[in-house]
Amino acid sequence: MGKESVLALQSALPKEKSSEVREEIVRSLGLLSDPAAGATLSGALKDEVPAVRLQAAMALGRLGDPSGQALACEMLKDASPNIRMLSANTLTMIGDEKQGLASLEAAAKAEKDPGVKGTMEQARLMLRARLGIPEPPPAPV
């Protein structure tokens, strides 16, 4: 595995036509956790397919690179409910307090789709827990 796998995946990514395969290549690069994949993953943030871009954001987050967080925050407003939910779940892993949590809380508050709203609320709670930020007390009635 290791370096040879990273090199093979990096070589395959730009040639791959299938978005599903590109998504898996990017996911695999992230799971290998090799910093040498950083430039390739940064390039994948510009893929035409949102799911590939979000996998790249998540993979970069695993490498400790926050550059994908802005993309995940932006995609909380995507027209596709599935992309909004994937963005919220991505932020549970790579979000910080200032940008990730703030964006997720605003998006959850504004979300109209009940299924997406539920996913965003759960992601918001998971991100707060990961960051060690307690939920504020309920407002008095």
Disulfide bonds with the S-S distance in Angstrom:
none
